[in-house]
Amino acid sequence: MLRTRVLAALLGGLFCLWADVSLAARTVTDLAGRSVELPDEVNRIVLGESRYIPALAILEGEALPDRLAGMLPDFEMTDPGGYAQYLEAFPELADVPRVGHTSADSFSLESVLAMGADLAIFSLEGHGPGAHNGQLIDQLQRAGIAVVFIDFRQNPLVNTPKSMALLGEVLGRQAQAKTFNQFYRQQLMKVTDVIEQIPEPNKPTVFLHSRLGLHDSCCETMVEGMMGHFLQAAGARNIAKGKVPGVSGVLNLEYLISNPPDYYVATAIGSRKYARSDANYSYVMLGAGIDADMARASLTQATNRPGLRAVKPIREGRAMAIWHHFYNTPMNVVAVQALARWFHPNAFADLNPEATLAEFYQRFQPVGLDGVYWISTEEAPE
């Protein structure tokens, strides 16, 4: 009898331990610091930003479309070249319901509820719903849809591996997330370990011109967030820091002319959708489907406009463009390498960001690398 009671107690303890572990495995802490209880299985996902498809593909591979229940159409609208590449590989993406347009206000709660979704993946801040949309989050959770927040925008170099680990846990792809994060940290350290040894006075000054050609006024820039963090990581001093508060804003063109930086970097929002229709290249063309000749020609033309052509680094050939959407993807480590190689060619003579980009596509994407993602008017000075 005693043996029976002892055995029962042991089995009961093991059951409780199993229940505790099971419950813990179904609870995660997201990038907003929220404790989120997950469903037993995640079968139908809604993306608050469809530009997260490449991030999802790192984990899902060829199974990418299988669990997509709905998404905002921002991928196809802001990066039509990249979306076309994915659509060719996964025609099923065309049939995934769109749940709004390109803003949080357009996000359709009714559509999501009708899809039978069990998980929504949102950004802390971005085109879709963010952490500040408390009422929407409450409504989704009351309807039984778990909501998790990731971040490639506010603090991308810190939060990218955290976001990928979170997605791995949520989707049951922990091994894939771990493999990618190892690659990511190794590639980032190739830059940061060197930059730590460069004295601050030896770091060049840079102006980051966001979305060149989108506005007639000049000049939109990024500072505390998005690609602004890439400049610091790559060993540059952002001349807008301390002059433009917050994440982004406008720095006066006259200031750029009278206080010229050492380098000028534009972000490129043009893609192959505009390659033929926009012969004057008001935007810089980069990304899927764009070759180096077209990219360089578009950078030259886009910067050859009144006022901007008077900015010293543009006039003297120290101008570079980089794919704007780097800030919203785990590929951001490649942008940091490309910038570091441009700003410090001697210190990074052995760094090969082109090879890093190729490896990223070969190992972690279900589509191939097709296009250039940064370009300069001239080669970086030695």
C-alpha positions in Angstrom: 0.0 0.0 0.0 2.8 2.4 0.9 4.6 1.5 -2.4 1.3 2.4 -4.3 1.0 5.7 -2.5 4.6 6.6 -3.2 4.3 5.7 -6.9 1.1 7.7 -7.2 2.8 10.7 -5.6 5.7 10.4 -8.0 3.5 10.1 -11.0 1.4 13.1 -9.8 4.6 15.1 -9.3 5.8 14.2 -12.8 2.4 15.2 -14.3 2.5 18.6 -12.6 6.1 19.1 -13.8 5.0 18.2 -17.3 2.0 20.5 -17.1 4.2 23.4 -15.9 6.7 22.8 -18.8 3.9 22.5 -21.3 2.4 25.8 -20.1 5.8 27.5 -20.2 6.4 26.3 -23.7 3.2 28.0 -24.8 4.1 31.4 -23.3 6.5 33.8 -24.8 7.7 37.4 -24.1 7.5 39.5 -27.2 9.5 42.6 -28.2 6.9 44.9 -26.5 7.7 43.1 -23.2 4.3 41.4 -23.2 3.7 37.9 -21.9 1.7 36.1 -24.6 0.0 32.7 -24.3 0.2 30.9 -27.6 -2.2 28.4 -29.0 -1.3 24.7 -29.0 -0.7 24.9 -32.7 -0.1 27.9 -35.0 -1.8 27.1 -38.2 -3.1 30.5 -39.6 -0.9 33.6 -39.4 -1.8 37.2 -40.1 1.1 39.6 -40.9 0.8 43.2 -39.8 3.4 44.0 -42.5 3.9 41.7 -45.5 7.4 43.0 -45.8 8.1 40.4 -43.1 7.7 37.6 -45.7 11.5 37.4 -46.2 12.0 37.1 -42.4 9.3 34.4 -42.2 11.0 32.6 -45.1 14.2 32.3 -43.1 12.3 30.0 -40.8 9.6 28.5 -43.1 11.6 28.0 -46.3 9.5 26.3 -49.0 6.6 26.0 -46.6 6.3 29.8 -46.5 2.7 30.2 -47.8 1.3 27.3 -45.9 0.3 29.1 -42.7 -0.4 32.6 -44.2 -4.0 33.5 -43.6 -3.8 37.3 -44.3 -1.5 40.3 -44.6 -1.2 43.9 -45.4 -0.2 44.6 -49.0 2.8 46.8 -48.1 5.4 44.4 -49.6 4.0 44.6 -53.1 3.4 48.4 -52.8 6.7 49.5 -51.4 9.0 46.9 -52.8 7.3 45.6 -56.0 10.5 44.1 -57.3 11.1 42.0 -54.2 7.4 41.0 -54.1 7.4 39.9 -57.7 10.4 37.7 -57.0 8.5 35.9 -54.2 5.3 35.8 -56.2 7.1 34.0 -59.0 8.3 31.4 -56.5 5.1 31.2 -54.6 2.1 32.0 -56.8 -0.2 31.2 -53.8 0.8 34.6 -52.3 -1.6 36.3 -54.8 -4.5 34.4 -53.1 -3.6 35.4 -49.5 -6.3 37.9 -48.4 -5.2 41.5 -47.8 -6.5 42.9 -44.6 -6.0 46.6 -45.3 -3.7 48.9 -47.3 -0.4 50.2 -45.9 -1.4 51.7 -42.6 -2.6 50.7 -39.2 -5.9 52.6 -39.7 -6.7 50.5 -42.8 -6.2 47.2 -40.9 -9.5 45.3 -41.0 -10.4 43.5 -37.8 -13.5 42.0 -39.4 -11.4 40.4 -42.1 -9.0 38.9 -39.7 -11.8 37.5 -37.5 -13.4 35.9 -40.5 -10.1 34.1 -41.5 -9.9 31.9 -38.5 -6.5 33.2 -37.7 -4.8 32.0 -34.5 -1.7 34.3 -34.5 -1.0 37.9 -35.6 2.6 39.1 -36.0 2.9 42.9 -35.7 5.8 45.4 -35.6 6.4 47.6 -32.6 6.2 50.5 -35.1 5.7 50.6 -38.8 3.2 50.6 -41.6 0.8 48.2 -39.9 -0.7 48.0 -36.4 1.8 48.8 -33.6 2.2 48.5 -29.9 0.2 51.7 -29.4 -2.9 50.2 -31.0 -4.2 48.8 -27.7 -7.8 48.6 -28.5 -7.2 46.5 -31.6 -4.8 44.2 -29.7 -7.4 43.7 -27.0 -10.1 42.8 -29.6 -7.9 40.3 -31.3 -6.9 38.6 -28.1 -10.5 38.4 -26.9 -11.3 36.7 -30.1 -8.7 34.1 -29.4 -6.0 35.4 -31.7 -2.6 35.6 -30.0 -0.6 38.8 -30.9 3.2 39.1 -30.8 5.4 42.1 -31.6 8.7 42.0 -33.4 11.1 44.8 -34.3 13.5 45.4 -37.2 12.8 49.2 -37.1 13.2 50.9 -33.7 16.4 49.2 -32.7 17.2 46.9 -35.6 20.7 45.6 -34.7 19.7 44.7 -31.2 16.2 43.5 -31.9 16.7 41.5 -35.1 18.2 38.4 -33.3 15.6 38.8 -30.5 12.8 38.9 -33.1 14.0 35.9 -35.0 14.3 33.9 -31.8 10.8 34.9 -30.9 9.4 33.9 -34.3 11.3 30.6 -34.0 9.7 29.9 -30.7 6.2 30.9 -31.9 6.4 28.9 -35.1 8.2 25.9 -33.8 11.3 26.7 -35.8 13.8 27.2 -33.0 16.6 25.4 -34.8 16.2 27.5 -37.9 16.2 30.7 -35.8 19.3 29.6 -33.9 21.2 28.9 -37.1 20.3 32.3 -38.6 21.1 34.2 -35.4 24.6 32.6 -35.3 25.2 33.8 -38.9 23.8 37.2 -38.1 26.0 37.8 -35.0 29.1 36.5 -36.7 28.6 38.9 -39.6 27.8 41.9 -37.4 30.9 41.2 -35.3 33.1 41.5 -38.4 32.2 45.2 -38.4 31.7 46.0 -34.7 34.9 44.4 -33.5 36.9 46.6 -35.9 34.9 49.8 -35.4 35.5 49.6 -31.6 39.2 50.2 -32.4 38.7 53.3 -34.5 38.9 56.6 -32.6 35.9 58.9 -32.8 37.8 61.7 -34.7 38.7 59.2 -37.4 35.1 58.4 -38.2 33.7 60.3 -41.2 30.7 62.5 -41.1 27.7 61.3 -43.2 24.3 62.6 -44.2 21.7 59.9 -44.8 19.1 61.1 -47.3 16.0 59.0 -46.8 13.8 58.1 -49.8 15.6 60.3 -52.3 13.1 61.7 -54.9 9.9 61.1 -52.9 9.5 64.7 -51.9 10.3 68.0 -53.6 11.5 69.4 -50.3 15.0 68.5 -49.1 16.1 66.6 -47.1 14.4 63.8 -45.2 16.7 61.8 -43.0 16.8 59.1 -40.3 18.6 59.5 -36.9 17.5 57.5 -33.8 16.0 54.5 -35.4 15.8 52.6 -38.7 18.9 53.1 -40.8 20.2 55.8 -38.5 21.6 53.0 -36.3 23.5 51.5 -39.3 25.6 54.6 -39.7 26.9 54.4 -36.1 27.5 50.7 -36.3 29.5 51.2 -39.5 31.7 53.8 -37.9 30.3 57.1 -39.1 29.0 60.2 -37.5 25.5 61.2 -38.5 25.5 65.0 -39.0 21.7 65.1 -38.3 22.2 63.8 -34.8 21.4 66.5 -32.3 19.8 68.6 -35.1 16.9 66.4 -36.0 15.1 65.1 -33.0 13.6 61.6 -32.8 13.6 58.8 -35.4 13.4 60.9 -38.5 12.9 64.4 -39.8 14.2 67.0 -42.2 17.6 68.6 -42.4 17.8 71.9 -44.3 19.5 71.7 -47.7 21.3 75.0 -47.1 22.8 73.5 -44.0 24.1 70.6 -46.0 25.7 72.9 -48.5 27.3 75.2 -45.9 28.3 72.3 -43.6 29.1 69.5 -45.9 29.6 66.0 -44.6 32.4 63.7 -45.7 29.9 61.3 -47.4 26.4 61.4 -48.7 24.2 58.3 -48.6 20.8 58.1 -50.2 18.2 55.4 -49.6 16.7 53.9 -52.7 13.0 53.3 -53.1 13.0 52.7 -56.9 12.6 49.1 -58.2 12.1 47.4 -61.6 8.5 48.4 -61.6 9.7 51.9 -62.4 12.7 51.0 -64.5 11.0 51.7 -67.9 8.3 54.1 -67.0 10.6 56.5 -65.1 13.3 57.2 -67.6 14.5 60.3 -65.7 15.2 58.2 -62.5 13.8 60.5 -59.9 14.3 57.6 -57.6 17.4 55.5 -57.1 16.8 52.0 -58.5 18.1 49.1 -56.3 16.9 45.7 -55.3 15.5 42.7 -57.1 15.8 42.9 -60.9 18.2 46.0 -61.0 21.7 45.7 -62.3 24.7 47.8 -61.4 24.6 50.0 -64.6 20.9 51.0 -64.0 21.6 51.5 -60.3 24.5 53.8 -60.9 22.8 55.8 -63.6 19.8 56.3 -61.4 21.9 57.5 -58.5 23.7 60.0 -60.8 20.5 61.3 -62.2 18.6 61.5 -58.9 21.3 63.5 -57.3 21.8 65.8 -60.3 19.1 68.2 -59.3 19.2 71.9 -58.3 20.6 72.5 -54.9 21.5 68.9 -54.2 24.2 68.8 -56.9 25.9 71.6 -54.9 26.4 69.4 -51.8 30.2 68.8 -51.7 30.4 64.9 -51.4 27.9 64.6 -54.3 29.9 67.0 -56.4 33.2 65.2 -55.6 31.9 61.7 -56.1 31.5 60.5 -52.5 27.9 59.6 -52.9 26.4 56.2 -52.3 22.9 54.7 -52.4 21.6 51.8 -50.4 18.3 49.8 -50.6 15.8 51.5 -48.4 14.1 48.3 -47.2 17.2 47.1 -45.4 15.9 48.7 -42.3 12.8 46.4 -42.2 14.5 43.0 -42.8 17.0 40.7 -41.1 19.2 41.4 -44.1 20.2 44.6 -42.3 23.6 43.2 -41.2 24.6 43.3 -44.9 23.8 47.0 -45.1 26.1 47.6 -42.1 28.9 45.7 -43.8 28.4 47.6 -47.1 28.5 51.0 -45.3 31.5 50.1 -43.2 33.4 49.0 -46.3 32.5 52.3 -47.9 33.4 54.5 -45.0 36.6 52.6 -44.0 38.0 50.9 -47.1 41.4 50.3 -45.5 40.2 48.9 -42.2 37.7 46.6 -44.1 39.8 45.7 -47.1 39.1 42.0 -46.4 35.3 42.4 -45.8 33.1 41.2 -48.6 29.5 42.3 -48.1 28.6 41.0 -51.6 29.6 37.5 -50.4 27.6 38.0 -47.2 24.5 38.9 -49.2 25.0 35.9 -51.5 25.3 33.6 -48.5 22.2 35.0 -46.9 20.2 34.2 -50.0 21.8 30.8 -50.6 21.3 29.6 -47.0 18.2 31.4 -45.8 15.9 32.4 -48.7 13.7 30.3 -50.9 14.4 32.7 -53.8 17.6 33.6 -55.5 19.7 36.7 -55.3 18.9 38.8 -58.4 19.9 42.5 -58.2 22.2 44.9 -56.5 21.4 46.5 -53.2 23.9 49.3 -52.9 25.8 51.4 -55.4 28.2 54.4 -55.5 28.8 57.1 -58.1 32.5 56.2 -57.9 34.4 53.5 -56.1 35.1 54.2 -52.4 38.4 56.1 -52.2 41.4 54.2 -50.9 
